[in-house]
Amino acid sequence: AFKIVWQLLENGVAVQSGEIAPLNISAGEKATFKVPCDRGEMAKEKEYFLRIAFQTRTDADWAKAGHEVTFSEFKLAGNYTMPLKTSAAPPKIVSKKWETTVITDNGLSCTFDKKRGTLISLSIKGHQLMAKSERRGDRSFDHDQALIDNYTRHWKLHLRKFDELKLGKLEKVGDSRLTVKTKKNKVVVQISSSFRSPKNAGFDEVQTWKIDGAGQIEVIESVTPAGKLGDDVWVPRIGLYFQLSKDLQQVAYYGKGPHGNYNDRSYGAWTAVHEANVMDHYVPYGKPQDHGNRESVRWLKLSDANGSGLKIIAPEPLAMCVLPYTQEELASARHTVDLPAPSITELRIAARVSGVGNGSCGPITREEYQALSAPVEYRFILIPFISN
């Protein structure tokens, strides 16, 4: 009843494909078949997955012929790597009372707010990538969310310790501490911030931005629990967020997709290059809430209609999410119709994201899929680009 098709994907793109002859086996029986992909064509410096899918052969009341019923993917070899440009000359530093701007020869300009410790401008050859309506907050640290239905039942939060410690109400302790140094061909901006809840529980955060003369930005984020917060508290996520221009509407990424997926809901997604519009990542749940996460992302690219934008590279795959709404907008809307017209593209990059579980009416997120408050350090690379 099924057609068996296979693909060999190189860095997320199919380079070989074919169909397997029908299997003559009954339900519950097993058979072995050979996939005739040519492994001799596989390059050492690239990543390869084999994807095998079962599709219906004929039309049925519930689906047309060719409908995919199930699939499996197998990693065969390699890891994704992207060669970066090299530069000899370091960027320039322009320092003002409340701001520090780093400028490269290729037209990249990054401006940091010294007091808030946040990136407030990111442009390439005068092309601004940050949202004009950016919420002028005091952080890009991202540990919370517009809570999903599965995290609550009868108005009680399953993340009990998170709730008891009032971690949803973190406040910054004083101003951020920002230092700027030139090291060889890079400018290194380090931002240290502390956050505490009304229960004196929170996080200490250190962001290190290494900006080279070629306009490539390596971001290293280090987070440790502080105050009364231990290493084992269940939190929604640990990451960073950026509110970007709403003009960045096209999204492509190499990771699990094409639909949203989480660490406990990812077997229905496959590892490939997926492309869509940012609005396609939004799902109109009756009660707006966080969603749209993508797991195991190697790179993600956001671009406007002219082909300019921002690329994010994760040397170690990370969770990423792109939505046309902020978490504050999702949390404050009671119904989908209460959401405002999209004014930003919000990008979230995380080292840890909690699984969704079934807690609105069943078991909560299993412990092995819960994001914890334990110390973590991760990194990614930002590359702004502009069309020629």
N, C-alpha and C positions, 0 to 999 in steps of 0.2 A: 504493500500500500504506500510505501514511501520511496522517494528518490533520495539517494545519499550523495551529497555534494561536498567537496572539500576545497579549501583555499590555503595557500602558503602566504603569510603576510610578512613583509620585510619592513621593519620600522613602521608598522601599522597599515601598510598598503599592500593589497593583494598583488603578487607577482607570478603566481602559478595557481591554477585551478583545474578542477575536473569533476567527473562523476564516477561513482563506484557501481559496478554491476549489481543488480538486485540480489538480496540475500534470501535463500530458500530455507528459512528456519521458522519454527513455530514459536508461539508466545512462551516465554520462560526459558527458551533454549539460547545457547551461545554459539557464536561463529567468529572466526578470525578472517579479516580481509586486509589486503595490502593497499596502502595509499601510495600511488606512483609519483610522488613529488621528487624532484631532483635535488638532493641535498648537496650535490657537488656545486650548485650555483650559489650556495649560501656564503656570504662574505663574513669574515671573522669580526669585523668592527660593527656589525649590525645585529639587530634583535629580530628573532623569528618566532612566529606562532603558527601552529597548524590548527585550522578551524574546520570541524566536521559537522554538517547540519543535515537534518532529516526533514524533507519537505513532502507535502501531500502530492500524489500523482494525478488525482482527478478532482473535479469540483465536488463539493459537498454542501449541504444546507448551511453549514457553519463557516465555511471558508472556500475560497477559490483554489484551484490547483496551483501548486508552488508555495502554499502557505507553510512557513517554517514552524514545525511543532516543537523541536528541541535541537540543541547543539551542544558541543563540547569544544573547548580549546585547550591546546597543549603547548607550553613553551618548549621550543626545540633547542634554542641556542642564543647566546649573546645577550648584551645589554645595550640599551639605547644611549648613545653619546652624541653630543653636538660640538664640533670644533668651534672655539671662540676666536675672535680676532685678537691680534696682539698690537700693543701700542708702546712706544718708547716715552713719549711726553706725557706727564701727568696733567690732569685738568687744572683749571684756574679756580681760585677761591675768592669770592666776594663776600665780605662780612659786614653786616650792618648791626644796629643795636639789638634788634629782635629776630633777625633772620641771617641765615648763612646760605649762599648760593654757590653751587659747584657747576662750572661751565666747561664743556669739552670742545675740541676743535671741530667736531662733526655736527655741532649745533645742539647738543643735549644740554639742558639746563634743569637742575634739581634745586629746589629751595626748601629749607627746613625751618620750622618755627622753633627758635631756641628755647622758649619758655614751655610751650606745649610738648615739644619733642616729637613733632609730626612732620611728615612730608606734606607741604601745602601747594607745591607746584611741580609739575613734571612736563616738560615740553621738549620738542625736537624741531629745530629750525623755526621757532615761533609757533609751532602747532601744539596747543595745549591739550594734554591728555586727561587732566584731572577735571572733575565735574565743577561747573561754575557755581552750582548750588550746594557745594560740599558742606556738610555739617561741620562747623568749626569746633570740633570736639578736642579733647585733650589726649586722645590715644588712637592708635590703629590696632592695639592689642584686642584680640577677639576670643572671648571665652564663653560667650552666652549666645542666645538665639531667640527668635520669635518662637516660643515653645511649641513643639508639635503635640498633637492630640495624644500620641502614645506616651508622652511623659507625664500625663496627669490623668487622674480618675477621681470623680466626685470632688473636683476642685482641689485635690491634694496632689502635690508634686512628688513623683517617684524618686527624684533626686533629693532624698531627704536631707542629707548632710549639706548639700549645696544650698538648700532652702534654709536650714537651721543657721548656717553661717552667714546668711544674707549675701551670698556671692553674686546675686543678681543686682546688687546695689554697690558695686565697687566705686570708690572715689580715689583719685590720684592723691598721693601724699606729697604736698609741695610741688615745685616745678621739676620738670625733667632736667637731667644733667647731660649736656651735649658737649662733646669735644671733637675737634677737627684737626687732622694731621695729614701730611703728605708723606707717603711711603713709596719710594721708587716711582713707578708709573701710575700710582693710584692715590686718590684722596680717600681717607678713611674717616667716616663720620660715625661716632659712637654715641648712642642715646640710651641713658639709663633712667628707668622710671619705676616707681613703686605704687601699688594699688592695694587699698584695704577696704574691707566691708565695715558696716557698723559693729560687727562682732570681732573686729581686729583679725580678720582672716583675708588672705589675698595672695598676690603674686609680686615678685620682683622680676623685671623684664630688662633685657639688654638687647638693643638692636645695633648691629654693626653693618654699615653701608660702605662697600668698597667700590668706588667709582673709578673706572680707568679711562684713559684718553680716547679709547675707541667707542665710548658711549655705552659700555656694558656695566651693569650694576649688580654686584653680588650682595645679597641680603642674608645675614646670619642672625637668626632669632634664638635667644636663649631665655627660657622661662623657668623659674623655680618657685615653689610654694613658700609662703612667708606668713609670719604671725601665727595664728592658731590653725592654719591650714596645713594638714599633713599631706603625705604622698598618695593617699589611697581614696581620695574623695572623687566621686563620679561627677564629671562636669560635661556640658554639651560638646565642647570643643576646645582646642588650644591652637590659635593661629593668628593671622593678621587679616585686615580687610582694607580695601582701597575703593574709594568712590570716584569712578572715572566718568568721562564725558559720555552722555547718552548717544553721541554720534558713533561710538564704538559698538556697532550693532551686529557685526558678523563675528561668530566665534568658531574656531576650529581647535581641536585638541587631540592629543595622542594619549589615550587612556581607556578606561572602561566606559562603555556607553552602548547605544546612543542616548538612552534615557537615564534619568537620575538613578544613582545607586549608592549604597552604604556598605560598611564592612560586614554587616549581617544580611545584606540584601544586594548581593553583587553577582550571584551565579547566573542571573538572567541577562547580564551585560557581558560584552566581549571587548577585548583589547584591540583597538584599531584607531585610525584617524577618523574622527567624527566631525561633521560640519553642520551648522545650523545658524539661525538667527537668535539673538539673545532672548527675544520674546518667546521663542520656542522652548527655552529652558524653564519658563514660568508655567506652573500648573495652577489653574484657578480653583483651588480647594474652596469649599463653601466657607470655611473659617480660615482666613489667611494665616499662614504659618511658615516656618523655615522648610525649605526643600531644595531639590536641584543639585545636591552634592554629586560629584564624580570622583571615584576612587582611582588610585594608581595612575595619576596623570604624570606623564613625562614632560610634555610641553603643552602650553595653551596659548593661542594667539587671538587677540581682539583687534579688529580693524574697522575703519569707517568706509564709506562708499568710495572714497578715493584710494583706498589701499594703504592708508597710514594707520599706525596704532602701536600696540605693545605686545611683545612676546615674553612669556614666562617659561623658563626652563627649570626643571627640578632634577638635579643630578641623581637624587634618590626619589622615586615617585612619591607624590604627595596628593592629598585630597584638595580639590579645587571646586569652586562654585561660582557661577555667573548668573545674576538675576537683574531684572529691570527695577527692582524695589530694594529699599534699605530694610534692615531688620526692624528698625523702629516703625517704618510704615506698615510692615506686615503685622507687627505686634499690636498696633493701635487700631487696626481695622477689624471691625466685628464681622463684616461680610465682604465678599469679593467686590461688590459694587461700591464699598466705602474706600477702596484704594484710590489714590490720586493718579493723575496721568503720569507715566514714567518720566523722570527727570534726570536719572543717572543710570550708569551701569555699574553695579556693585560686584567687585571681584573679591573673593575670599579664598585664602590659601592657608591650609592647616596641616599641622603635623599629626593631629589626632581629631577624629570626629566620631561621636558616639553613634552606634547603630540604633535603628528605630524601634526594634522590638515589637510587641503587640499590646503594650500596656494600657491602651484606651479601653480594652475589654478583655484582655488576656494577660499572658506572662509579660513582665517587663523585659527590657534589654538584658540579655545574658551578660554575666560579668566579663567574659572574655571579649565582648564587643563594646564595653563601656570605656569612654575616654577618661583617664585619671589625671589627677592634679600633680603627678610626679614630675620631677625636673625633665626638661626636654630641650634639645638643641637641633635645629634643622636649618636648611639653607635653600635658596633658589636664586635665579638670575633674571633680572629684568633687562630687556633690550627694546627700547623705543625705536620705531622705524618710521620712515616717511617715504611715500611713493615718489618716484622720479618724474 
